Amino acid sequence: MSLWKKSAVLSVSALTALALTACGAKAGSSDAPQQPSVLALLASDLKGSLQKTVETTNKTDSVTLTMEGTTAGQKVSMRGVVDLRDPVKAEMTTATPDGTPTTVRMIGAAFYIEIPEKDRASLDGKRWMKLDLSAAGAEAGMDFTKQFEDIDPTKQVKTLLATEGVTVVGEETVNGVRTVHYTVTTAVTNYLGQLDAKLRAGVEKELTKQGVKEVKLDLWVDEQYQPRRVHMVMGTMSDLTVDYTDYGKPVNVETPPPAETADFAEMLKGLEGLTAGN
């Protein structure tokens, strides 16, 4: 497998893994009761604060994210933007093992992987390779479309809301922003509780195959009730940290032109036809 194809597979794997994540009020001179700070509320009112975080983040149209870590035993490093409107769109930049930058776009359930210039001649000059995850999911008995609808930062907040045993680590600064750090370790079955039964069964089967029995999830929320960092560990399968910045910054993720796109599924059909002809 070529380096750019390996990079693309890792990018999809990392996004999939993702697509599945005390302060007190200071006394003043007045005798009037002081309102607790947002950080104090974040630390003391877990359910209420997490619910407000979901409501606040749902109002934003976009976010910039940086992902670092490992998945499937390989290092992952990506940065890009996510358009949270319907359908969810994302454009991420990563690098092949030799350091060559690679762009991956996600439009709904379709992935578009930029083909290195040196490899385009063999594909009639096409610049992009399309991978339809809805079709791939149907063959695997899973619905990847629903999985990728949850790429937005509220996904992990909702997971914490639905999980028992969440605790507050304390106030911490993330990229210069004051936040409150939450953490929980839970069984895979609990972590996947938000997924519909059909999708959950497929994901749980795959995680069990990889030896993943529990998931450790850490979340950092700022004073505007916005997630700033998520750290998720799934056994030895993946260890990913995602930083969120630039909420609401205008983004434009376009679907690559059909004339510049090669369809991976069509390529496979062509290869099957050649094999059958032999």
N, C-alpha and C positions, 0 to 999 in steps of 0.2 A: 504494500500500500504506500502511495506517495506521501511525502511529508505534509502537503496541504490537505490531503484527505484525512490523515491522522488528526491534524489540527481541527478539522471540521467535526470529526466524530467526537473529539474531546469537548468542543464547544457545545454541541448538542447535549452531551452527557451532563455537562456542568449546569446548563440551563434547566435540564430535566430535574436534576437533583434539587435544583433550586425551586423549579416550578412546583416540587413536592414539599419552616422555620415559624442611707436615709437622712433626708434633710428635714429640718423642722423650721417653723416660722420663728424669726427673731423677734424678741420683745422690744417694743418701742417705748417712748416716753409717755405716750397717751394711755389712758386707762381703758380706752375702747379696744375690744378684741381685734387682734390682727388676723387678716385673711392669710391662710397658708399659701406659700408659694407653689407654683406649678410643680417644681421638683419635689416638694413635700407631698403634694397630692399624688404624684406619680409613685412615690415610695410607699405611701400609706393606704391608698385606695386602688389596689391592683385592678380589680374588675372594672370599676368606673373609669379609671384612667386609660386602660387598654381599649375599652369601648369607645371613648372619646378619640383615641388615636386612630381607630378604624374609621370613624365618622369624618375626622379631619382629613385624613389621607385620601379618603374616597373622593374628596372634592378637587383633588389636583389632577391635572391632565397629563403630567409628565414628570420624569425624574431621571437623573444621571446616576449610573451605578458603576462601581469598580469591584470586580470579583478576583479574589486570590485564593489559592489553595491547591488541593489535589483531588482528583477523581479517577477511579479505575487505575490507581497507581501512577498516574501521570500528573505533572504540574500543570495548573491552569492559571492563566492571567488574562483577564478581559476587562475592557472598559467601554462604556457606550451609553446610549440613551434609550429610554422606554417611553413610548406614547401609550398612555393608559386608556385612551378612548377606544371605542369598539369599532373594528377589531383591534386587539392589542398588537402593537408593532414595536420592534426593537432593532437597533443596529449596534452590533458589538465589534470591537477590533481586538484581535488576539494575535498570536504569532506562532508560526510553525516551529518545530524543534531547532531549525537552523536560524531562527530569528526573523524570518520574513513575515512582515505584517499581513494579516488576513482579515477580511471583513465578512461578517455573517449577519444577514438580515432575517428577522422573523416577522412574517405578516400573517397573523392568525395562526393557522396550523402549518403553514408552509415555511420552510427554511430555504434561504438563498445563500449559497456559499461562493464567495468570489474565487474564481479560478486564476492561479498565477499566470502572468502574461506568457511565460515560456511554455505553458501547457495548453494554451488556447488554440494553437494551430491544429492540434489533433482533434479538436472539437468544433471545427468549422468557424473558428474565431470567436466562439461564445465566451462571454465574460463571467456568466453566472451559472451555477449548478443548482437546480431546484430539487428539494426533497419534500414530498408531501407527507406530513406526519399523520394526517387523518387516514390516508390510505395504508400507511405502515401500521398504524394502530389497529385498524380493522383486521389486518392479517394476524396481528398478535393477540387479538381479542381484547384490546384496550382502547380507550378514547383519549388520545394525546391532546385533542383539542381542548377539552375541559382542563386538563393538567396545565396547559400553557395560558389559560385565561387567568391563572393565579400567579403570574410572574410578578405582579405588582407587590409593593412592600407590605400591603395589608395582609398578605397570605400568612406570614409568620405570626402577626399580631392575633389574627383569628385563631391560629393554632394554640397560642398561649391561652386565649380566652376559653377555649374548649378543653384545656388540659388541667388536671388537678396537680397540685404540688409546686406551682410556680412560686419562686421566692425572689426577693430583692437583694441583689449583691451590694448595691450602694450607688452613690453618685460618682460618675466618672466623666472625663473629658474625651470626646471623640472628634478628631480633626478640628480641635479648637472650640468645639461646641459642648456645653454642659448637658449631660444626659443622666438618666437613671437606667441602671443595668438590671435586667431580669434574667433568670435562668431556670431551666427545668430539664430533667432527664426522664424520659418516658418510654414505655414499650412501643414497638413499631405499630402494633394494632391501635394503640391510643393516638399516636401521631397521625395515622391515616384516617382517623375517624370522620373527618370532614368530606372525604371523597365518597362518591356514590359507590354502591356495593360492587358493581361490575368493574369499575376502575380500581377500586381498593383491592379486590382479589388478585388482579394481575400484578399490581405494584408490590403487594405484600409477598406474593410468590417469588418475584424477582429479588426482593431484598433478603428474603429467607435463604434463597439460593446463594447469595453473596455473604451469608453468615451474619447479617445485621439483625440484632435482637432488640436494640433500643436506640433512641435518637436523643442527642444532647443539643438543646437549642438555647442560644443566648440572644437577647434583644436589647438594644440601647435606644431609648426614646428621648427626644429633646423637649425643651420648654414650649414648643409650638405643637406638641403632641404629634410629632413626625418621627418615624423610625430613622435612625442614623446609621445603625450597623446591625447586621445579623450574622451570627456564627453558628453553623450547623455541622454536627459530626454524626455520620452514619457508620458506626463500626469502623472497619478498615476500608470501606468502599469509597467514602468521600469525607473531606474536611474542608469546608468552604467558608470564607468570610466575604460578606458583601457590604460595602459602604454606599450609602445613599446621600446625594447632594443635589443642589439646584432644583428643588421642587418647583414645578410650574414654569420652568424655562421653556420657551417655544422650541419645538423639535419638528422635523419633517423627515419621516422615514418612507421612502417611495418604493413601490414594487418595481423590480427591474423590468425593463421592456422585454416582451416575449421574443423579439428578434435577437436579443443578446443572451437568451436563457436556454440552457440545455436541461431537459427533464431526465432525472436519474431513472425514474420508472420506465420511461421510453427506451433509455439506453439498455436497461436490463432485458426488456422485451426483444430488442434487436439482437442482443447476445444469445438469448434463448433460441431465436429463429436461426441463427448461424449454427448453433450446436445441433438443433434438430435437423438442419439440412445436411449435416455431416453424418 
